[in-house]
Amino acid sequence: MQDADMVTLFHSPQSRSSGTLVLLEELGAPYRLHVLNMKAGEQRHQEFLAVNPLGKVPAILHRGALVTEQVAIFIYLADQFSKAGLAPGIGDIRRGPYLRWLVYYAACYEPALVDKAMKREPAAHATSPYGVFDTMLDNIVGQIRDKPYLLGEDISAADILWGNALHWGMLFKLLPEDKAITDYVGRITQRPAAAKVSVMDDELAAEHQKALG
């Protein structure tokens, strides 16, 4: 690939940007890391706030284009590096379900999980973005209970996103012990790309903790 294909990922270890790093590895995309020590508050420095005023990772720069928001990044990267086969193309009947599950993560799962983690009561059903937590979760679990991946036999970028998300939900004891979730997470996190990023993140996290003194 040409240098013009180089992706700059604004990354902090063991954060949402870790999933994007796994995706870059899965895609075989050339990338460089701009690492932020969030323990030291670097995400709130003016340099990064000029990239993302919300002070959140991930964010990427590619061919002069800035992309923020995790799901937008996943859609963008999987389409840009389409030779990896992780995104059904436009015209593929699977494209709709693929986009559905990507957006479901941001629109329903994340708000529901944050409410649960913060022990907040959800909004009234008519105004809640996800309705009821258990119903929201049953919807995604039902999709993976009898098949290896969200779209069936073939893995997609949506699985990289969800595998990472459900993994963290289990670690923080916010999800029930369900064999369908455990098996699905295992299929994603045991892949070479995820294993490589886990080691990288452990090393970066240790460096960041050490830098705090």
N, C-alpha and C positions, 0 to 999 in steps of 0.2 A: 504494500500500500504506500501511497505517496505521503510526504509529510503533511500535506494539506488535510489528510484524513485524521490527523492526530486530535484526540479528544482530551481536553483538560477537565478533570473532575475535581471539584472542590469537595474534599472528603474529610470526615472525622471518623476515627475508628469506632466500631461498635455503635453505629448510629444508622439512620435510614440510608445514608449514602453507601453503606456496606453492600446493600442489595444492588445498587447501581454498579459498584465495582465488580460484583459477581457477574452481572450481565455483560460488562465489558470483556471479562475473561471468557465468558461463554461465546460471545460474538467473535472473539479473536481480533477485536478492534485495537488499534494502537492508541495508547493513552499515556498521559502524564498526570501525576497527582499534585494538587495544591492542598497540602494537608493543614488543617486547622486544629489547634489544641482547644477544644471546647471546654475542657476543665479549667483552662486559663482565661476563658472568655474571648478567645480570638475571633469568634463568630460575630462579636459585637464591635469589632474594630471598624473604623471607617472604610478601610480598604475593602473589606468583604461586604459591608453594608452597601457599597456602591455596586456590588454584584447582585446581592439579594437583600433588599431593605428589611426583610423579615428576619435576617440573621439565621437562616436555616440552610442545612445541607440535605440533599445534594443539589448542586448546580453544575452545569457543564458549559464549556465554550467549544464550539466546533465550527470551523470555517467562518469565524467571525460572528456566529450566531450564539446568543446566550439563551439557554433553556433552563428554567427552574421548574419546580413541582415534579415530584417523583414519577407520577404516572405519565406526564408529558414527556419526561426524559426517556422512560422505557419505550413509549411509542416511537419517539424520534429515533432513538438508537437502533432499535430492532428493524425499523424501516431503512435507515441509512446503510446498515450493514446486513442487508437482506440475504446475502449469500449463505449466512449461517442457518437460515431456515427457521428462525424463531418467531417470525411474524407472518401470518397468512396475508397475502397480498390483496389489494383492492380487486374485487371481482371473485375472490375466493369465498365460498359460502360460509367458511369458518370465521371470516373477518368480523362479522357482527358479534358472535359469541365471545370472540377474543377481546374485542373492545369492551364488551359488556363487563367481563370479569375484571379487567384492568380498572375501569372506572368505578365499579362496585367497591373495590378496595378503598379508594379515596373518599367516595361519597357516603358509604355505609359503614364499612368495617372500622376505619380509623376513628370516626366520631364515636361509634359505639364503644370501642375499646378504651378510648380516653375517658369517656363517661364512667365506665366500669372501674378503671384504675383510680380515678379521682373520687369514686364512691358518690357520684352525682346522680340525681334522678334525671332520667331522660325527659326531653320536652314532651308535651302532649302528643299522642300518637298522630294526630292530624298535622302537626308541624315538625315532628322529629324527622331528620334525614334518613333514619334507619328503622323507625318503628319500635320494635321490641328486640332486645339483644338476642334472645334465644332464637327467635324466628330468623333474624339476620344471619346468625351463625349456621343454623340448620340449612339455610339456602346454599351456602358455599360448601359445607360438609357433604351435603347430598350430591353435589357435583363431582366429588372426588371419592365417594365411598366405593363405587363399583368400577372405577377406571383409574389408570395410573396418573393421568394428567387431566387438566381442565377440559381440553379439547378431545380427549380420548387417548389414543396410543402415542400421539406425538407431543413432545414437550414444546412449550412456547415461552416467550418472554413473560407472559402472565404467570406461569408457574414459578419462574425465578422470583418474581415479586411476591407471590403468595407464600411460597416455601419459606422465604426469609421472614415474612410478617407473622405467619403462624408459629414459626420457631420461637420468635421473641415473645409472642403471646403465651406460649407454653412455659418459657423460662420464668416469666413473671407471674405464673399461676393464674392467669386471667382467662384461660381456656380450660374446658373440661378435659379429663383424660379420656380421649376417644381414639380408638385404634385407627380409624380412617385418617384423623389428623396426624397421629404419630407416624404412620406408614408413609403418608404423603410428604411430610417434612423430611423424613429420612431419605426419601428418593431424591430430594433436592439438595439437602445439606451434605450428603455423602458424595456428591459429584466432585470431580477434581477442582473445578473452578471455585466452588464454595469452600472446600478444604484449604485451598491456597489462600483465599482471602481471609479465612479465619486465622491462619498463622500470621499473615501480614498485620491484621488488626491487633492481635495480641501483642505483637512487637511494638507497634505504634502506640498502643494504649500504655504499655509499660514505660516507653520513652516519655510520654506526656505526663504520666504520674511522677516520674523521676524529676522532670523539669520543674515541678511545683515545689520541690525541696522537702 
